[in-house]
Amino acid sequence: MRKVAIWLVSVVGVGLLVAPAVFNMWVRAPRGAEMISDFTPYMTHARATQYEQDYLPAIAVGFGGVPQAVSDASARYGDGVHPWSYSRAASFLQSQPSLSALSYVQRNFPTMAAPISNMVGVMVRDVGDFKGVAGLPPFWLFPLFFVLPGLILLVVGVMLLRRERASQPAGRVPQWIALIIGAFLVVAPFAPMPPGWVLMWLVTPGGAHMIDDFAGPANGMPGSAAIMSDATANQFNSYLSYLNAGHREIVPAVQAVAAQFGQSISAAEAQSFIAGDPKLAKVNDIVNRFPTMYASFHGMLTVMAKDVADYEAVRALPRFTLFPWFFIIPGLIVAVAAALILGSDSKAGGQREYGRVNELLGTATTGRQTAARERG
């Protein structure tokens, strides 16, 4: 039984040593660390809710109000009384080559908004899960969490096997080292870990859920590209480009309406008209704030496009919920094996001591008998 326990320590050591290579952790784990670092500024509650509750509604209402701006401008620069209807205002936008991006946004905004809104909803839902995973030690360290204990256990196992074959009296230091390593592996998933002092056991289910969410369809419908994919990143960047170009055509749209009535107004006058019309408050808001919104969305989409390959690398790792068990199961095996070895050492030591005492007693008895015969 002792020899089996020693072999178990050695085999577990080898298993831990080769695990990072088997799962390609040396490549995938650093890519995961890079992805976590890149997304950290965007995967916050404040940023995600700002996208969901401020930026997206403001963009929807702001661009949606452009036909109203065209209609109001037709009254202001026409006869001052009769505005164009909504349908006529929309048709006017579509008829102007210089307003092609704005017209595209008007026609396609629901299609554009659905996947972006879905992605932002996933971000909001998974902020807590992301924070938990980001609170674990950096991903690039994870291969070492397997290799270092594995190397120590393999050395301990080899030492014990050599002593066993040489029938040498074994000290207990290697066995205690194996027991401590086993206990460490078992406890590790339940111990607070820096930098966020989170428990692996608690945060890995959320990490698995987050990975699954970002692998879901971008528009929420089965069959579409995943949120974290090159296709979706390219699609989102295309939509953002149209929104940016359309934003730059809002003020020229008012100028184009004035030109229809033979009036030439400057961009400043057109913007002043929008700002002075109470019905166009949301349009004015998007005219003024969209550059800030664009910069924020563009930064996030740049990170998204850059990290698609990193995400795929993380997704190719074993499921997050399995990682605690990769520590607990080997740890239990090693701890039990080390305890068995220590127990057999104690038993063998007791037997050796018993034999030594018997030998001493036997020697003393023989001496007394010899002395008695000499006196007789």
Number of C-alpha atoms within 10 A of each C-alpha: 10 18 14 12 20 26 18 21 32 25 18 22 26 21 18 24 23 16 16 20 13 10 15 15 24 17 16 24 23 20 21 24 18 17 22 21 12 17 16 13 11 18 22 18 16 11 16 21 18 16 23 19 11 12 20 17 15 20 23 18 15 21 23 16 20 27 24 20 25 28 23 26 25 25 16 16 21 19 10 11 10 12 19 18 15 15 11 14 22 19 13 19 24 18 12 13 9 14 20 17 22 24 24 16 22 21 13 11 17 11 12 19 18 14 21 22 18 18 23 21 15 18 25 20 16 23 21 18 22 22 20 21 25 22 19 20 17 18 22 18 14 17 23 16 16 21 20 14 22 25 18 19 30 25 18 21 26 15 16 25 16 11 14 15 9 9 9 10 11 14 12 13 11 19 27 17 16 30 26 16 22 27 20 18 25 23 15 19 22 15 14 15 15 13 11 14 13 21 20 24 18 16 22 22 18 20 23 18 17 21 20 13 19 18 17 21 20 27 21 16 10 10 10 14 19 21 25 24 21 17 15 23 22 15 16 23 16 13 20 18 15 19 23 18 16 21 24 17 20 27 24 18 25 26 23 25 27 21 15 12 12 11 12 15 16 12 14 11 14 22 18 13 18 26 18 12 14 10 14 18 16 22 28 25 16 22 21 13 14 20 14 12 19 17 11 16 18 16 13 17 18 15 16 24 18 15 22 18 18 22 22 17 19 22 17 13 15 12 16 21 18 13 17 20 15 16 21 20 15 23 26 19 19 30 26 18 25 27 18 20 24 20 13 14 18 13 12 13 14 12 12 12 12 12 12 12 12 12 12 12 12 12 12 12 12 12 11 12 11 12 11 10 8 8 6 6
